[in-house]
Amino acid sequence: MQDTVNTSVKILLAYDIIPETQESYYQYMLGEMVPRIQSLGLGMEMAWHTAFGNYPIRLVVFVAESRAIADNVLNSGEWNEMEARLQQYVMNYSKRVVKYQNKFQF
């Protein structure tokens, strides 16, 4: 049986950027949220932009070395604060934690 506590996981954030907040969104994500998340122990793996289709416009992927680390970050007051602020700039927001696979995951 595999030890799921020590298995890397991805945190997938999917959403649409509210057009009127696009500049503020980028300033917040790149200038504040991503560096703070990285300081909490998560790594940013990638960000995807949907150019065509009925999918969220943005998919941002963070990686944690274990589910325990991901849970600690996601249950922290700092995460809750960052997530609430992000939601001022986006709509149709969803968050998922999935077992790490070295391929595109949605």
C-alpha positions as CSV (number, residue, x, y, z in Angstrom):
1,M,0.0,0.0,0.0
2,Q,1.4,3.4,-1.0
3,D,1.9,6.0,1.6
4,T,-0.5,8.7,0.5
5,V,0.7,11.2,3.2
6,N,4.1,11.5,1.5
7,T,2.9,11.5,-2.1
8,S,3.2,14.7,-4.0
9,V,0.0,16.5,-4.8
10,K,-1.1,19.3,-7.1
11,I,-3.4,22.1,-6.1
12,L,-5.4,23.1,-9.1
13,L,-7.0,26.6,-9.2
14,A,-9.4,27.2,-12.1
15,Y,-11.3,30.4,-12.8
16,D,-12.2,33.2,-15.2
17,I,-10.7,36.6,-14.7
18,I,-13.2,39.4,-14.4
19,P,-12.3,41.6,-17.4
20,E,-12.5,44.9,-15.4
21,T,-10.0,43.6,-12.8
22,Q,-7.4,42.1,-15.2
23,E,-4.6,44.5,-14.4
24,S,-5.2,44.3,-10.6
25,Y,-5.4,40.5,-10.9
26,Y,-2.0,40.2,-12.5
27,Q,-0.4,42.6,-10.0
28,Y,-1.8,40.6,-7.1
29,M,-1.0,37.1,-8.5
30,L,2.5,37.9,-9.7
31,G,3.5,40.4,-7.0
32,E,1.9,39.0,-3.9
33,M,0.0,35.7,-4.1
34,V,2.5,33.5,-5.9
35,P,5.5,34.6,-3.8
36,R,3.5,34.1,-0.6
37,I,2.4,30.7,-1.6
38,Q,5.9,29.7,-2.5
39,S,7.1,30.9,1.0
40,L,4.5,28.5,2.5
41,G,6.2,25.6,0.9
42,L,4.3,25.1,-2.4
43,G,5.9,25.4,-5.8
44,M,4.2,26.9,-8.8
45,E,4.4,24.3,-11.6
46,M,2.5,26.1,-14.4
47,A,-0.3,28.4,-15.4
48,W,-2.5,27.6,-18.4
49,H,-4.6,30.0,-20.5
50,T,-7.6,28.6,-22.3
51,A,-7.8,30.1,-25.8
52,F,-10.8,28.2,-27.1
53,G,-13.6,26.1,-25.6
54,N,-16.0,26.1,-22.7
55,Y,-13.4,25.9,-19.9
56,P,-12.1,28.3,-17.3
57,I,-9.8,30.9,-18.8
58,R,-7.1,30.2,-16.3
59,L,-5.7,27.0,-14.6
60,V,-2.9,27.6,-12.1
61,V,-1.1,24.6,-10.7
62,F,0.9,24.5,-7.4
63,V,2.7,21.4,-6.1
64,A,3.2,20.2,-2.6
65,E,5.7,17.5,-1.6
66,S,3.0,15.7,0.4
67,R,-0.8,15.9,1.1
68,A,0.1,16.9,4.7
69,I,1.9,20.0,3.5
70,A,-0.9,20.9,1.1
71,D,-3.5,20.4,3.9
72,N,-1.4,22.6,6.2
73,V,-1.2,25.4,3.6
74,L,-4.9,25.1,2.6
75,N,-6.1,25.2,6.2
76,S,-4.0,28.2,7.1
77,G,-5.4,31.7,7.8
78,E,-2.9,33.1,5.3
79,W,-4.2,30.8,2.5
80,N,-7.8,31.8,3.4
81,E,-6.8,35.5,3.2
82,M,-5.1,35.1,-0.2
83,E,-7.9,33.0,-1.6
84,A,-10.5,35.6,-0.5
85,R,-8.6,38.4,-2.2
86,L,-8.1,36.4,-5.4
87,Q,-11.9,35.9,-5.6
88,Q,-12.2,39.7,-5.8
89,Y,-10.6,39.5,-9.3
90,V,-12.1,36.2,-10.6
91,M,-15.4,34.3,-11.0
92,N,-16.3,30.6,-11.5
93,Y,-13.5,29.8,-9.1
94,S,-12.8,26.2,-8.2
95,K,-10.0,24.4,-6.2
96,R,-9.0,20.8,-6.3
97,V,-6.2,18.7,-4.8
98,V,-5.2,15.7,-6.9
99,K,-2.4,13.1,-6.7
100,Y,0.6,14.4,-8.7
101,Q,0.9,13.0,-12.2
102,N,3.6,14.3,-14.5
103,K,1.0,15.3,-17.1
104,F,-1.8,17.9,-17.6
105,Q,-4.5,17.5,-15.0
106,F,-7.8,19.4,-14.8
